Amino acid sequence: MKWLEFVHVRASAAGMEWNIPALNEQLALCRAEQLAGVSVVRHTLYPGDLAVILTWQNDRQPVKTREGMAIAEYLNRFGAVEHGVWEYVAMHQPDTPVAAGQRVKS
């Protein structure tokens, strides 16, 4: 199963610009075997809003991981942090038509 861990921080834009290199150092510590990827995204209107998305691929119950908690703790220095776990309920490939009435897998 593929699931996401989403760590969002709301900070001043200036503060985050200075801390991107340090954030990259923190992300380099994420080396769990079942970690499929790490993404960092920034809000287009609010440059101080930054999110780290950990993508996991395993069969365990989706929970906050120690890697996600470490990132949340690090980002908490710069602003208010929201840390949550998300699971996929539907996925669509852009080049594949979606069948009418297709049900979302629960």
C-alpha distances in whole Angstrom, upper triangle without the diagonal:
4,7,10,13,16,20,23,26,30,32,36,35,38,36,33,34,36,33,30,31,31,27,27,28,26,23,24,23,19,19,16,14,11,12,11,14,16,18,22,23,26,28,30,33,32,32,32,28,26,22,20,16,14,10,8,6,5,5,8,9,9,13,15,16,19,18,18,21,23,22,23,26,27,27,29,32,32,32,30,26,23,20,17,13,12,9,9,11,12,12,16,17,21,22,21,23,21,22,25,24,20,18,15,12,12
4,7,10,13,17,20,23,26,29,32,32,34,33,29,31,32,29,27,28,28,24,23,25,23,20,21,21,17,17,15,14,10,10,9,11,13,15,18,19,23,24,26,29,29,28,28,25,22,19,16,13,11,7,6,4,7,8,10,11,9,12,14,14,18,16,16,19,21,20,21,24,25,24,26,29,29,29,27,23,21,18,15,11,10,7,7,10,11,11,14,15,19,21,20,22,20,22,24,24,20,18,15,13,13
4,7,10,13,16,20,23,26,29,29,31,30,26,29,30,27,25,26,26,22,22,24,21,18,20,20,16,17,14,14,11,10,10,11,12,13,16,17,20,22,24,27,26,26,25,22,19,16,14,10,8,6,5,7,8,10,10,9,7,9,11,12,15,14,13,16,18,17,18,21,22,21,23,26,26,25,23,20,17,14,11,8,6,5,6,10,11,12,15,17,20,22,22,23,21,24,25,24,21,19,16,14,13
4,6,10,13,16,19,22,25,25,28,26,23,25,27,23,21,23,23,19,19,21,18,15,18,18,14,16,14,15,12,10,10,10,10,11,13,14,17,18,21,23,23,22,22,18,16,12,10,7,6,5,6,9,11,13,12,12,8,9,10,11,14,12,10,13,16,14,14,18,19,18,20,23,22,22,20,16,14,11,8,6,5,6,8,12,13,13,16,18,20,23,23,25,23,25,27,26,23,21,18,17,16
4,7,10,13,17,19,23,23,25,23,20,23,24,21,19,21,20,16,17,19,16,13,16,16,13,15,13,15,13,10,11,11,10,11,12,13,16,17,21,23,21,21,20,16,14,10,8,6,5,7,8,11,13,15,13,12,8,8,7,8,11,10,7,10,12,11,11,14,15,14,16,19,19,18,17,13,11,7,6,5,6,9,11,15,17,17,20,21,23,27,27,28,26,29,30,29,26,24,21,20,19
4,6,10,13,16,19,20,22,20,17,20,22,19,17,20,19,15,16,18,15,13,17,17,14,17,16,18,16,13,14,12,10,10,10,11,13,14,17,19,17,17,16,13,10,7,6,5,7,9,11,15,17,18,17,16,12,11,9,11,13,11,8,10,12,10,9,13,14,12,14,17,17,16,14,10,8,6,5,6,7,11,13,16,17,18,20,22,23,27,27,28,27,29,30,30,27,25,22,21,20
4,7,10,13,16,17,19,17,14,17,19,16,15,17,16,12,14,16,13,12,16,16,14,17,17,20,18,15,16,14,11,11,10,10,12,13,17,18,16,15,14,11,8,5,5,6,8,12,14,17,19,21,20,18,14,13,10,11,12,11,7,9,10,7,6,10,11,9,10,13,13,12,10,7,6,4,7,9,11,14,16,19,21,21,24,25,26,30,30,32,30,33,34,33,31,29,25,25,24
4,7,10,13,14,17,15,12,15,17,15,14,17,16,13,15,17,15,14,18,18,17,20,20,23,21,18,19,16,13,12,10,9,9,10,14,15,12,12,10,7,6,4,6,9,11,14,17,21,23,25,23,21,18,16,13,15,16,14,11,12,13,10,8,11,11,8,10,13,11,10,8,6,5,6,9,11,13,16,18,21,22,22,25,26,27,30,31,32,31,34,34,34,32,30,26,27,26
4,6,10,11,13,11,10,13,15,12,13,16,15,12,15,17,15,15,19,19,18,22,22,26,24,21,22,19,16,14,11,11,10,11,14,14,11,11,8,6,5,6,9,12,14,18,20,24,26,28,26,25,21,19,16,17,17,16,13,13,13,10,8,10,10,6,7,10,8,6,6,4,6,9,12,15,17,20,22,25,26,26,28,29,30,33,34,36,34,37,38,37,35,34,30,30,29
4,7,9,12,10,9,13,15,13,14,18,17,14,18,20,18,18,22,22,22,25,26,29,28,25,25,22,19,17,14,12,10,10,13,12,9,9,6,5,7,9,12,15,18,21,24,27,30,31,30,28,24,22,19,21,21,19,16,16,17,14,12,13,13,9,9,11,8,5,5,7,9,12,15,18,19,23,24,27,28,28,30,31,31,35,36,37,36,38,39,38,37,35,32,33,31
4,6,8,7,7,10,12,11,12,16,15,14,17,19,17,18,22,22,23,26,27,31,30,26,27,24,20,18,15,14,11,11,14,13,9,9,5,6,8,11,14,17,20,23,26,30,32,34,32,31,27,25,22,23,23,21,18,18,18,15,13,14,13,9,9,9,6,5,7,9,12,15,18,21,23,26,28,30,31,31,33,34,34,37,39,40,39,42,42,42,40,39,35,36,35
4,5,5,7,9,10,11,13,16,16,15,18,20,19,20,24,25,25,29,30,34,33,29,30,26,23,20,17,15,12,12,14,12,9,8,5,8,10,14,16,20,23,26,29,33,35,38,36,34,31,29,26,26,26,24,22,21,21,18,16,17,15,12,12,12,8,8,10,13,16,18,21,25,26,29,31,33,34,34,35,36,35,39,40,41,41,44,44,44,42,41,38,39,38
4,5,5,6,9,10,11,14,15,14,17,19,19,20,23,24,25,28,30,33,32,29,29,25,21,19,15,13,10,10,11,11,7,5,4,8,9,13,16,19,22,25,29,32,35,37,36,35,31,30,27,27,27,24,22,23,22,18,18,19,17,13,15,14,10,11,13,15,17,20,22,25,26,29,30,33,33,32,33,34,33,37,38,40,39,42,43,43,42,41,38,39,38
4,6,5,7,9,11,13,14,14,17,19,19,20,23,25,25,29,31,34,34,30,30,27,23,21,17,16,13,14,15,14,11,9,7,11,12,16,18,22,24,28,31,34,37,40,38,37,34,32,29,29,28,26,24,24,23,19,19,20,17,14,16,14,10,12,15,17,20,22,25,28,29,32,33,36,37,36,36,37,36,39,41,43,42,46,47,47,45,44,41,42,42
4,6,6,7,9,12,12,12,15,16,16,18,20,22,23,26,29,32,32,28,29,25,22,20,16,16,13,15,16,16,13,10,8,11,11,14,16,20,22,26,29,33,35,38,36,35,31,29,26,26,25,23,21,21,19,16,16,16,13,11,12,10,7,9,13,14,18,20,23,26,27,31,32,35,36,35,36,37,37,40,42,43,43,46,47,47,45,44,40,41,40
4,5,5,6,10,10,9,12,14,14,15,18,19,20,23,26,29,28,25,25,22,18,16,12,12,10,12,14,14,11,8,6,9,8,11,13,17,19,23,26,29,32,34,33,32,29,27,24,24,23,20,18,19,17,14,14,15,12,10,12,11,8,10,13,13,16,18,21,23,25,28,29,32,33,32,33,33,33,36,38,40,39,43,44,44,42,41,37,38,37
4,6,6,9,10,10,12,14,15,16,18,20,21,25,27,30,30,26,26,23,19,17,13,13,11,13,14,15,12,9,8,11,10,14,15,18,21,24,27,31,34,36,35,35,31,30,26,26,25,22,21,22,20,17,17,18,15,13,15,14,11,13,16,17,19,21,24,26,27,30,31,34,34,33,34,34,33,36,38,40,40,44,45,45,43,42,39,40,40
4,6,7,8,10,12,13,14,16,18,20,21,24,27,30,30,27,27,24,20,19,15,16,14,17,18,18,16,12,11,14,13,16,17,20,22,26,28,32,35,37,36,36,32,30,27,26,25,22,21,22,19,17,18,18,14,13,15,13,11,14,17,18,21,22,25,27,29,32,33,36,37,35,37,36,36,39,41,43,43,47,48,48,46,45,42,42,42
4,6,5,6,9,10,11,12,14,16,18,21,23,27,27,23,24,21,17,16,13,14,13,16,18,19,16,13,11,13,11,13,14,17,19,22,25,29,31,34,33,32,29,27,24,23,21,18,18,18,16,13,14,14,11,10,12,11,9,12,15,15,18,19,22,24,26,29,30,34,34,33,35,35,35,38,40,42,41,45,46,46,44,43,39,39,39
4,5,5,6,9,10,10,12,15,16,19,22,24,25,21,22,18,14,13,10,11,11,14,16,18,16,12,11,12,10,12,12,15,17,20,23,26,29,32,31,31,27,26,23,22,21,18,17,18,16,13,14,15,12,11,14,13,11,14,17,16,18,19,21,23,24,27,28,31,32,30,32,31,32,34,36,39,38,42,43,44,41,40,37,37,37
4,5,5,7,9,10,11,13,15,18,21,24,25,21,22,18,15,14,12,14,15,18,20,22,19,16,15,16,14,15,14,17,18,21,24,27,29,33,32,32,29,27,24,23,21,18,18,19,16,14,16,17,13,13,16,15,14,17,20,19,21,21,24,25,27,29,30,34,34,32,34,33,33,36,38,41,41,44,46,46,44,43,39,39,39
4,5,5,6,9,10,12,14,17,20,23,24,21,22,19,15,15,13,15,16,19,21,23,20,17,15,16,14,15,13,17,17,21,23,26,29,32,30,30,27,25,22,21,19,16,16,16,13,11,14,13,10,10,14,12,12,15,18,17,19,19,22,24,26,28,30,34,34,33,35,34,35,38,40,42,42,45,47,47,44,43,39,39,39
4,5,5,6,9,10,11,15,17,21,21,18,19,16,12,12,10,12,13,16,19,21,18,15,14,14,11,11,10,13,14,17,20,23,25,28,27,27,24,22,19,18,16,13,13,14,11,8,11,12,8,8,12,11,11,14,16,14,16,16,19,20,22,25,26,30,31,29,31,31,32,35,36,39,38,41,43,43,40,39,36,35,35
4,5,5,6,9,10,13,16,19,20,16,17,14,11,11,9,13,14,18,20,22,20,17,16,16,13,13,11,13,14,16,19,22,24,28,27,27,24,23,20,18,17,14,14,16,13,11,14,15,11,12,15,15,15,17,19,17,19,18,20,21,23,25,26,30,30,29,30,30,31,33,35,37,37,41,43,43,40,39,36,35,35
4,5,5,7,10,12,15,18,20,17,18,16,13,14,13,16,18,21,24,26,23,20,19,19,16,16,13,16,15,18,20,23,25,28,27,28,25,24,21,18,16,13,14,15,12,11,14,14,11,12,16,15,16,19,21,19,21,20,22,23,25,27,28,32,33,31,33,33,34,36,38,40,40,44,45,45,43,41,38,37,37
4,5,6,8,11,13,17,18,15,17,14,12,13,12,15,17,20,23,25,23,20,18,18,14,14,11,13,13,16,18,21,23,26,24,25,22,20,17,15,13,10,11,12,8,7,11,11,8,10,13,13,14,16,18,16,17,16,19,20,22,24,26,30,31,30,32,32,33,36,37,40,39,42,44,44,41,39,36,35,34
4,5,5,9,11,14,15,12,13,11,8,10,10,13,16,19,22,24,22,19,18,17,14,12,9,11,10,13,15,18,20,23,22,23,20,19,16,14,12,9,10,12,9,8,11,12,10,11,15,16,16,18,19,16,17,15,17,18,19,21,23,27,28,26,28,28,30,32,33,36,35,39,41,40,37,36,33,32,31
4,5,7,11,13,15,12,14,12,10,12,12,16,19,22,25,27,25,22,21,21,17,16,13,14,12,15,16,18,21,24,23,24,22,21,18,16,14,11,13,15,12,11,15,15,13,15,18,18,19,21,22,20,21,19,21,21,22,24,25,29,30,28,30,30,31,33,35,37,37,40,43,43,39,38,35,34,34
4,6,9,12,14,12,14,13,11,14,15,18,21,24,27,29,27,25,23,22,19,17,14,14,13,15,15,18,19,23,22,23,20,19,16,13,11,8,11,12,10,10,13,14,12,14,17,18,19,21,22,19,20,18,20,20,22,23,25,29,30,29,31,31,33,35,36,39,39,41,44,43,40,39,35,34,33
4,6,9,11,8,11,10,8,12,13,17,20,23,26,28,26,24,23,21,18,15,12,12,9,11,12,14,16,19,18,19,17,16,14,11,9,6,9,11,9,9,13,14,13,15,18,19,20,21,22,19,19,16,17,17,18,20,22,25,27,25,28,28,30,32,33,36,35,38,40,40,36,35,31,30,29
4,6,9,7,10,10,10,14,16,20,23,26,29,31,30,27,26,25,21,19,15,14,11,12,12,13,15,18,17,19,18,17,15,12,11,9,12,14,13,13,16,17,17,18,21,23,24,25,25,22,22,19,20,18,20,21,22,26,27,26,28,28,30,32,33,36,35,38,40,40,37,35,32,30,30
4,6,5,9,10,11,15,17,21,24,27,30,32,31,29,28,26,22,19,15,14,11,11,9,11,11,14,14,16,15,14,13,10,10,8,11,13,13,14,16,18,18,20,22,24,25,26,26,22,22,18,18,17,18,19,20,24,25,24,27,27,30,32,32,35,34,36,39,38,35,33,30,27,27
4,6,8,10,13,16,19,23,26,29,32,35,33,31,31,28,25,22,18,16,12,12,9,9,10,13,13,16,15,16,16,13,13,12,14,17,17,17,20,22,22,23,26,27,29,30,29,26,25,21,20,18,19,19,20,24,25,24,26,26,29,30,30,33,33,35,38,37,33,32,29,26,26
4,6,9,12,15,18,21,25,27,30,33,32,30,30,27,24,20,17,14,10,9,6,6,6,10,10,13,12,13,14,11,13,12,13,16,17,17,19,21,22,23,25,27,28,29,28,24,23,19,18,15,16,15,16,20,21,20,23,23,26,28,27,30,29,32,34,33,30,28,25,23,22
4,6,8,11,15,18,21,24,27,29,28,27,26,24,20,17,13,11,7,6,5,6,9,12,12,14,12,13,13,10,12,10,11,14,15,14,17,19,19,20,22,25,25,26,25,21,20,17,16,14,14,14,16,19,20,19,22,22,24,26,27,29,29,31,33,33,30,28,25,23,23
4,7,10,14,17,20,23,25,28,28,26,26,24,20,17,13,11,8,5,5,6,9,13,14,16,14,15,15,14,15,13,14,17,18,16,19,21,21,21,24,26,27,27,26,23,21,18,17,15,15,14,14,18,18,16,19,18,21,23,23,26,26,28,31,31,27,26,23,22,22
4,7,10,13,17,20,22,25,24,23,23,20,17,14,10,8,6,5,7,9,13,16,17,18,15,16,16,14,15,12,12,16,16,14,17,20,19,19,22,24,24,24,24,21,20,17,16,15,15,15,15,19,19,17,19,18,21,23,24,26,26,29,31,32,28,28,24,23,24
4,7,10,14,17,19,22,21,19,19,17,13,10,7,6,5,6,9,12,15,19,19,19,16,16,15,13,14,11,10,14,14,11,14,17,16,15,18,20,20,21,21,17,17,15,15,14,14,16,16,20,20,19,20,20,22,24,26,28,28,31,33,33,30,29,26,25,25
4,6,10,13,16,19,18,16,16,14,11,8,6,5,7,8,12,15,18,21,21,21,18,18,16,16,17,13,12,16,15,12,14,17,16,15,18,20,19,19,19,17,16,15,15,15,15,16,16,20,20,18,20,19,20,23,25,27,27,30,32,32,29,29,25,25,26
4,7,10,13,16,14,12,13,11,7,6,5,6,9,11,15,18,21,24,24,24,20,20,17,17,18,14,13,16,15,11,13,16,14,12,16,17,16,16,17,14,15,14,15,16,16,18,19,22,22,21,22,22,22,25,27,29,29,32,34,34,31,31,27,28,28
4,7,9,12,11,10,11,9,6,5,7,8,11,13,17,20,23,26,26,25,21,21,19,20,21,17,15,18,18,14,15,18,16,14,17,18,16,16,16,14,14,15,15,16,16,18,19,22,21,20,21,21,21,24,26,28,27,31,32,32,30,30,27,27,28
4,6,9,8,6,7,6,4,6,9,11,15,17,21,24,27,29,29,28,24,24,21,22,23,20,17,19,19,16,16,18,17,14,16,17,14,14,15,14,14,16,17,19,18,21,21,24,24,23,23,24,23,27,29,30,30,33,34,34,32,32,29,30,30
4,6,5,6,8,5,6,8,12,13,17,19,23,26,29,31,30,29,25,25,23,24,25,22,20,21,22,18,17,20,19,16,18,19,16,15,15,14,15,16,17,19,19,21,22,24,24,23,23,24,23,27,28,29,29,32,33,33,31,31,28,29,30
4,6,6,10,9,10,12,15,16,20,22,25,28,32,34,34,32,29,28,26,28,29,26,23,25,25,22,21,24,22,19,21,22,19,18,18,18,18,20,21,23,22,24,24,26,25,24,24,24,23,26,28,29,29,32,33,34,32,32,30,31,32
4,6,9,9,11,14,17,19,23,25,28,31,34,36,36,34,30,30,28,29,30,28,25,26,27,23,22,25,23,20,21,22,18,17,17,18,18,21,22,24,24,26,26,28,27,27,27,27,26,29,31,32,31,35,35,35,34,34,31,33,33
4,5,6,9,12,15,18,21,24,27,30,33,35,35,33,29,28,26,27,28,26,23,24,24,20,19,21,20,16,17,18,15,13,14,15,16,19,20,23,23,26,26,28,28,28,28,29,28,32,33,34,33,36,37,37,36,35,32,34,34
4,5,7,11,14,17,20,23,26,30,33,35,34,33,29,28,25,26,27,24,21,23,22,19,18,20,18,15,16,17,13,13,14,15,16,19,21,23,23,26,27,29,29,28,29,29,28,32,34,35,34,38,38,38,37,37,34,35,35
4,6,10,13,16,19,22,26,29,32,34,33,32,28,26,23,24,24,22,19,20,20,16,15,17,15,12,13,13,10,9,11,12,14,16,19,22,22,26,27,29,30,29,30,31,30,34,36,37,36,39,40,40,38,37,34,35,35
4,7,10,13,17,19,23,26,29,31,30,28,24,23,21,22,22,20,17,18,18,15,14,16,15,11,12,14,11,9,10,10,11,13,16,18,19,22,23,25,26,26,27,28,28,31,33,34,33,36,36,36,35,34,30,31,31
4,7,10,13,16,20,23,26,28,27,26,22,21,18,19,19,17,14,16,16,12,11,14,13,9,12,13,11,10,11,10,11,12,14,16,17,20,21,24,25,24,25,26,26,30,31,33,32,35,36,36,34,33,29,30,29
4,6,10,13,16,19,22,24,23,22,18,18,15,16,17,14,11,13,14,10,10,13,12,10,12,14,13,12,12,9,9,9,11,13,14,17,18,21,22,21,23,24,24,28,29,30,29,32,33,33,31,30,26,27,26
4,7,10,13,16,19,22,21,20,16,16,13,13,14,11,9,11,12,8,9,12,11,10,13,15,14,14,14,11,11,10,11,12,13,16,17,20,21,20,22,23,24,27,28,30,29,32,34,33,31,30,26,26,25
4,6,10,13,16,19,18,17,14,14,12,12,14,11,9,12,13,10,11,15,14,13,16,18,17,17,16,13,12,10,10,10,10,12,13,17,18,17,19,20,21,24,25,27,26,29,31,30,28,26,23,22,22
4,6,10,13,16,15,15,12,12,10,10,12,9,7,11,12,10,12,15,15,14,17,20,19,20,19,15,14,11,11,9,10,12,13,17,18,17,20,20,22,25,26,28,27,30,31,31,28,26,23,22,22
4,7,10,13,13,14,11,12,12,11,14,11,11,14,15,14,15,19,19,18,21,23,23,23,22,18,17,14,12,10,10,10,11,15,15,14,17,17,20,22,23,25,24,27,29,28,25,24,20,19,19
4,6,9,10,11,9,10,11,10,13,11,11,14,16,15,17,19,20,20,22,25,25,25,24,20,18,15,13,10,10,10,11,15,16,15,18,19,22,24,24,26,25,27,30,29,25,24,20,19,18
4,7,9,11,10,12,14,13,16,14,15,18,19,19,20,23,24,24,26,29,29,29,28,24,22,19,16,13,13,11,11,15,16,15,18,18,21,23,23,25,24,26,29,28,24,23,20,17,17
4,6,9,9,12,14,13,15,15,16,18,20,20,22,24,25,26,28,30,31,31,29,26,23,20,17,14,14,12,13,16,17,17,20,21,24,26,25,27,26,28,30,29,25,23,20,17,17
4,7,9,12,14,14,17,17,18,20,22,23,23,26,27,28,29,32,33,33,31,27,24,21,18,15,14,12,13,15,17,18,21,22,26,28,26,28,26,27,30,28,24,22,19,16,15
4,6,8,12,11,14,15,16,17,20,21,21,23,25,26,27,30,31,31,29,25,22,19,16,13,13,12,14,16,19,20,23,25,28,30,29,30,28,30,32,30,26,24,21,18,16
4,6,10,11,14,16,15,16,19,20,20,22,24,25,25,29,30,29,26,23,20,16,14,10,11,10,13,15,18,19,23,25,28,31,29,30,28,29,31,29,25,23,19,16,14
4,7,9,12,13,12,14,17,17,17,19,21,21,22,26,26,25,23,19,16,13,10,7,8,7,11,13,16,17,21,23,26,29,28,29,27,28,30,28,25,22,19,16,14
4,6,10,11,10,10,14,15,14,16,19,19,19,23,24,23,21,17,14,11,8,6,9,10,14,16,19,21,24,26,29,32,31,32,30,32,33,31,28,25,22,20,17
4,7,8,6,7,10,11,10,12,15,15,16,19,20,19,17,14,12,8,7,6,10,12,16,18,21,22,26,27,30,33,32,34,32,34,35,33,30,28,24,23,20
4,5,5,6,9,10,10,12,14,15,16,19,21,21,19,15,14,10,10,9,12,14,17,20,23,23,27,28,31,33,33,35,33,35,37,35,32,30,26,24,23
4,5,5,6,9,10,10,12,14,15,17,19,20,19,16,15,12,13,13,16,18,21,24,26,27,30,31,33,36,36,38,37,39,40,39,36,34,30,28,26
4,5,5,6,9,10,11,12,14,16,18,19,18,15,15,12,13,12,15,17,20,23,25,25,28,29,31,34,34,36,35,38,39,38,35,33,30,28,27
4,5,5,6,9,10,11,12,15,16,16,15,12,11,8,9,9,12,15,18,21,23,23,26,27,29,32,33,34,33,36,37,36,33,31,27,26,25
4,5,5,6,9,10,10,13,15,15,14,11,11,8,10,11,15,18,21,24,26,26,30,31,33,36,36,38,36,39,40,39,36,34,30,29,27
4,5,5,6,9,10,12,14,15,15,12,13,11,13,14,18,20,23,27,29,29,31,32,34,37,38,40,38,41,42,41,38,36,33,31,30
4,5,5,6,8,10,12,13,13,10,11,9,12,14,16,19,22,25,27,27,29,30,31,35,35,37,36,39,40,39,37,35,31,30,29
4,5,5,6,9,10,10,10,7,8,7,10,12,15,19,22,25,27,27,29,31,32,35,36,38,36,39,40,39,36,34,31,30,28
4,6,5,7,10,10,10,8,11,10,13,16,19,22,25,28,30,31,33,34,36,39,40,41,40,43,44,43,40,38,34,33,32
4,5,6,8,10,11,10,12,12,15,18,21,24,26,30,31,31,33,34,35,39,40,41,40,43,44,44,41,39,36,35,34
4,5,6,7,8,7,10,10,14,17,19,23,25,28,30,29,32,33,33,37,38,39,38,41,42,41,39,37,34,34,32
4,5,5,6,6,9,10,14,17,20,24,26,29,31,31,34,35,36,39,40,42,40,43,44,43,41,39,35,35,33
4,6,8,9,13,14,18,21,24,27,30,33,34,34,37,38,38,42,43,44,43,46,47,46,44,42,38,38,37
4,7,9,12,14,18,21,23,27,29,32,33,33,35,36,37,40,41,43,42,45,45,45,43,41,38,38,36
4,6,10,13,16,20,22,26,28,30,32,32,34,35,36,39,40,41,40,43,43,43,41,39,36,36,34
4,7,10,13,17,19,23,25,28,30,30,32,34,35,38,39,40,38,41,41,40,38,36,33,33,32
4,6,10,13,16,20,22,25,27,27,30,31,32,36,36,37,36,38,39,38,36,34,30,30,28
4,7,10,13,16,19,21,23,24,27,29,30,33,34,35,33,35,35,34,32,30,27,27,25
4,7,10,14,17,19,22,22,25,27,29,32,32,33,31,34,34,33,31,29,25,24,23
4,7,10,13,16,18,19,23,25,27,30,30,31,28,31,31,30,27,25,21,21,19
4,7,10,13,16,17,20,23,25,28,27,28,26,28,29,28,25,23,19,18,16
4,7,9,12,13,17,19,21,25,24,25,22,24,25,24,21,19,15,15,13
4,6,9,11,14,17,20,23,21,22,20,22,23,21,18,16,12,11,10
4,6,7,11,14,16,19,18,19,16,18,20,18,15,13,10,9,9
4,7,10,14,16,19,17,17,14,16,17,15,12,10,6,6,6
4,7,10,13,15,13,14,11,13,14,13,10,9,6,7,9
4,7,10,12,11,12,10,13,15,15,11,11,9,10,12
4,6,9,7,8,7,11,13,14,11,12,11,12,15
4,6,5,8,9,12,15,17,14,16,15,16,19
4,6,8,9,13,15,17,16,18,17,19,22
4,7,10,13,16,18,16,19,19,20,24
4,6,9,13,15,13,16,16,17,21
4,6,9,12,11,14,15,17,21
4,6,9,7,10,11,14,17
4,6,5,9,11,14,17
4,6,9,12,15,18
4,6,9,12,15
4,7,9,12
4,6,9
4,6
4
